[in-house]
Amino acid sequence: MTKHVLPELGYAYNALEPKIDARTMELHHTKHHQTYVDKLNAALEKYPELFNTPLEDLLKNLEAVPEDIRTAVRNHGGGHHNHSFFWPLLKINNGAVPSGALAEAIERNFESFENFKDQFSQAALNNFGSGWTWLVKNMSGALHIVSTPNQDSPLSSGLSPLLGLDLWEHAYYLNYQNKRADYIAAFWEIVNWDQVDKLFIK
């Protein structure tokens, strides 16, 4: 039986400054993400055989998760998976944009990269309360922008996430306070498009 563990961030807490400050990253990673890991493990203790099931599979098939822990797996398993997915998406990109097949798919589905950015930013701005906004690929390969509440995962709706933006206030409030639009604008300067491309061609 292998319990879930907090993944390494992969870079220093100050690596995204000034877009995201070191203190926010440290709290987000060591406190918020760690809490999702701890509460997921606590829920799975009742059904230890589920530690052997990949978290992605649990989220893709929540109906198969025992009902008494289903909400915990949805919330805390979703939180763990979403954050593990999120950290590698971030790096100072010095104005980089998508290229190759990913760029072509974005243009095919959204007419242009700028149009995609505008639609994604607007969806994130309109995402009420705490949640995430995503670029996802559906089973036929088409790209869509979707928003999810709380820590819900697109995996639970049969979608493959390619890019996600954490819109919980703990992700940005120390630096941006209530200015979510400024945080969303800054996000485009720290997207690791190489990672998005890897997910797209996977």
C-alpha positions as a Python dict, from the first residue, in 0.01 Angstrom:
ca = {
    (1, 'M'): (0, 0, 0),
    (2, 'T'): (148, 333, -106),
    (3, 'K'): (-6, 647, 33),
    (4, 'H'): (-27, 966, -169),
    (5, 'V'): (254, 1215, -108),
    (6, 'L'): (312, 1581, -179),
    (7, 'P'): (513, 1611, -502),
    (8, 'E'): (820, 1829, -528),
    (9, 'L'): (748, 2170, -673),
    (10, 'G'): (1037, 2137, -918),
    (11, 'Y'): (1163, 2492, -874),
    (12, 'A'): (1230, 2745, -599),
    (13, 'Y'): (937, 2919, -432),
    (14, 'N'): (1064, 3252, -567),
    (15, 'A'): (1107, 3126, -924),
    (16, 'L'): (788, 3293, -1047),
    (17, 'E'): (845, 3635, -893),
    (18, 'P'): (724, 3899, -944),
    (19, 'K'): (419, 3730, -1103),
    (20, 'I'): (360, 3504, -803),
    (21, 'D'): (546, 3581, -481),
    (22, 'A'): (752, 3325, -291),
    (23, 'R'): (536, 3334, 22),
    (24, 'T'): (220, 3255, -177),
    (25, 'M'): (391, 2966, -351),
    (26, 'E'): (526, 2826, -25),
    (27, 'L'): (190, 2841, 152),
    (28, 'H'): (6, 2710, -153),
    (29, 'H'): (239, 2411, -186),
    (30, 'T'): (326, 2318, 173),
    (31, 'K'): (-5, 2405, 340),
    (32, 'H'): (-295, 2393, 95),
    (33, 'H'): (-171, 2113, -130),
    (34, 'Q'): (-42, 1914, 168),
    (35, 'T'): (-385, 1934, 329),
    (36, 'Y'): (-549, 1781, 20),
    (37, 'V'): (-296, 1497, 29),
    (38, 'D'): (-352, 1434, 401),
    (39, 'K'): (-731, 1436, 376),
    (40, 'L'): (-730, 1211, 69),
    (41, 'N'): (-512, 959, 252),
    (42, 'A'): (-740, 976, 556),
    (43, 'A'): (-1045, 902, 340),
    (44, 'L'): (-879, 610, 163),
    (45, 'E'): (-777, 450, 494),
    (46, 'K'): (-1130, 305, 509),
    (47, 'Y'): (-1070, 124, 179),
    (48, 'P'): (-693, 65, 168),
    (49, 'E'): (-715, -132, -156),
    (50, 'L'): (-793, 200, -329),
    (51, 'F'): (-438, 319, -259),
    (52, 'N'): (-343, 81, -541),
    (53, 'T'): (-573, 257, -789),
    (54, 'P'): (-417, 555, -970),
    (55, 'L'): (-577, 880, -859),
    (56, 'E'): (-661, 965, -1221),
    (57, 'D'): (-867, 647, -1243),
    (58, 'L'): (-1055, 727, -921),
    (59, 'L'): (-1142, 1073, -1055),
    (60, 'K'): (-1241, 941, -1397),
    (61, 'N'): (-1484, 696, -1237),
    (62, 'L'): (-1612, 859, -919),
    (63, 'E'): (-1929, 651, -929),
    (64, 'A'): (-1716, 345, -856),
    (65, 'V'): (-1573, 503, -540),
    (66, 'P'): (-1760, 395, -224),
    (67, 'E'): (-2034, 647, -155),
    (68, 'D'): (-1923, 730, 198),
    (69, 'I'): (-1584, 861, 76),
    (70, 'R'): (-1684, 975, -273),
    (71, 'T'): (-1715, 1342, -180),
    (72, 'A'): (-1380, 1336, -1),
    (73, 'V'): (-1212, 1178, -303),
    (74, 'R'): (-1378, 1429, -533),
    (75, 'N'): (-1271, 1724, -319),
    (76, 'H'): (-935, 1620, -176),
    (77, 'G'): (-833, 1382, -452),
    (78, 'G'): (-932, 1649, -700),
    (79, 'G'): (-732, 1907, -506),
    (80, 'H'): (-426, 1683, -499),
    (81, 'H'): (-446, 1598, -868),
    (82, 'N'): (-525, 1953, -980),
    (83, 'H'): (-228, 2096, -793),
    (84, 'S'): (9, 1819, -903),
    (85, 'F'): (-100, 1905, -1258),
    (86, 'F'): (-67, 2281, -1199),
    (87, 'W'): (290, 2311, -1067),
    (88, 'P'): (469, 2188, -1383),
    (89, 'L'): (260, 2430, -1592),
    (90, 'L'): (438, 2728, -1440),
    (91, 'K'): (763, 2900, -1535),
    (92, 'I'): (865, 3249, -1642),
    (93, 'N'): (818, 3221, -2018),
    (94, 'N'): (968, 3549, -2146),
    (95, 'G'): (682, 3601, -2390),
    (96, 'A'): (680, 3248, -2531),
    (97, 'V'): (365, 3127, -2707),
    (98, 'P'): (249, 2785, -2825),
    (99, 'S'): (413, 2640, -3134),
    (100, 'G'): (377, 2343, -3365),
    (101, 'A'): (76, 2115, -3345),
    (102, 'L'): (-52, 2279, -3026),
    (103, 'A'): (-52, 2624, -3188),
    (104, 'E'): (-231, 2483, -3493),
    (105, 'A'): (-497, 2320, -3275),
    (106, 'I'): (-554, 2643, -3082),
    (107, 'E'): (-593, 2836, -3406),
    (108, 'R'): (-823, 2569, -3547),
    (109, 'N'): (-1049, 2572, -3243),
    (110, 'F'): (-1032, 2940, -3142),
    (111, 'E'): (-931, 3118, -3468),
    (112, 'S'): (-618, 3269, -3310),
    (113, 'F'): (-402, 3249, -2999),
    (114, 'E'): (-513, 3597, -2896),
    (115, 'N'): (-876, 3494, -2927),
    (116, 'F'): (-807, 3186, -2714),
    (117, 'K'): (-636, 3401, -2449),
    (118, 'D'): (-931, 3640, -2443),
    (119, 'Q'): (-1186, 3359, -2410),
    (120, 'F'): (-986, 3177, -2141),
    (121, 'S'): (-929, 3499, -1944),
    (122, 'Q'): (-1297, 3589, -1961),
    (123, 'A'): (-1400, 3241, -1847),
    (124, 'A'): (-1157, 3268, -1554),
    (125, 'L'): (-1285, 3613, -1464),
    (126, 'N'): (-1645, 3488, -1474),
    (127, 'N'): (-1573, 3172, -1272),
    (128, 'F'): (-1776, 3244, -959),
    (129, 'G'): (-1617, 3178, -623),
    (130, 'S'): (-1342, 2918, -588),
    (131, 'G'): (-1257, 2691, -878),
    (132, 'W'): (-1045, 2641, -1187),
    (133, 'T'): (-1055, 2733, -1555),
    (134, 'W'): (-912, 2484, -1803),
    (135, 'L'): (-811, 2424, -2160),
    (136, 'V'): (-917, 2065, -2223),
    (137, 'K'): (-920, 1813, -2504),
    (138, 'N'): (-1230, 1601, -2551),
    (139, 'M'): (-1238, 1241, -2668),
    (140, 'S'): (-1254, 1346, -3033),
    (141, 'G'): (-948, 1569, -2993),
    (142, 'A'): (-1125, 1906, -3003),
    (143, 'L'): (-1012, 2178, -2763),
    (144, 'H'): (-1253, 2355, -2528),
    (145, 'I'): (-1240, 2602, -2241),
    (146, 'V'): (-1428, 2487, -1931),
    (147, 'S'): (-1454, 2601, -1572),
    (148, 'T'): (-1503, 2377, -1271),
    (149, 'P'): (-1611, 2465, -916),
    (150, 'N'): (-1410, 2389, -605),
    (151, 'Q'): (-1151, 2117, -677),
    (152, 'D'): (-1355, 1927, -936),
    (153, 'S'): (-1139, 1768, -1206),
    (154, 'P'): (-1215, 1772, -1579),
    (155, 'L'): (-1121, 1403, -1570),
    (156, 'S'): (-1454, 1335, -1399),
    (157, 'S'): (-1631, 1468, -1711),
    (158, 'G'): (-1428, 1259, -1955),
    (159, 'L'): (-1202, 1549, -2052),
    (160, 'S'): (-821, 1564, -2067),
    (161, 'P'): (-682, 1884, -1911),
    (162, 'L'): (-399, 2060, -2095),
    (163, 'L'): (-381, 2390, -1908),
    (164, 'G'): (-538, 2493, -1579),
    (165, 'L'): (-557, 2811, -1375),
    (166, 'D'): (-619, 2792, -1002),
    (167, 'L'): (-873, 3060, -909),
    (168, 'W'): (-894, 2993, -536),
    (169, 'E'): (-802, 3309, -347),
    (170, 'H'): (-515, 3134, -170),
    (171, 'A'): (-343, 3112, -511),
    (172, 'Y'): (-309, 3488, -548),
    (173, 'Y'): (-454, 3693, -262),
    (174, 'L'): (-131, 3793, -83),
    (175, 'N'): (-11, 3975, -394),
    (176, 'Y'): (-324, 4063, -590),
    (177, 'Q'): (-591, 4088, -316),
    (178, 'N'): (-928, 4114, -495),
    (179, 'K'): (-775, 4196, -837),
    (180, 'R'): (-836, 3860, -1001),
    (181, 'A'): (-806, 4019, -1347),
    (182, 'D'): (-447, 4121, -1272),
    (183, 'Y'): (-362, 3769, -1159),
    (184, 'I'): (-515, 3624, -1476),
    (185, 'A'): (-317, 3868, -1692),
    (186, 'A'): (5, 3774, -1510),
    (187, 'F'): (-67, 3404, -1564),
    (188, 'W'): (8, 3432, -1937),
    (189, 'E'): (365, 3532, -1851),
    (190, 'I'): (425, 3216, -1648),
    (191, 'V'): (267, 2944, -1864),
    (192, 'N'): (512, 2665, -1945),
    (193, 'W'): (400, 2599, -2302),
    (194, 'D'): (647, 2310, -2336),
    (195, 'Q'): (452, 2127, -2065),
    (196, 'V'): (117, 2206, -2230),
    (197, 'D'): (256, 2074, -2558),
    (198, 'K'): (364, 1748, -2392),
    (199, 'L'): (15, 1700, -2255),
    (200, 'F'): (-140, 1781, -2593),
    (201, 'I'): (57, 1517, -2783),
    (202, 'K'): (36, 1253, -2507),
}
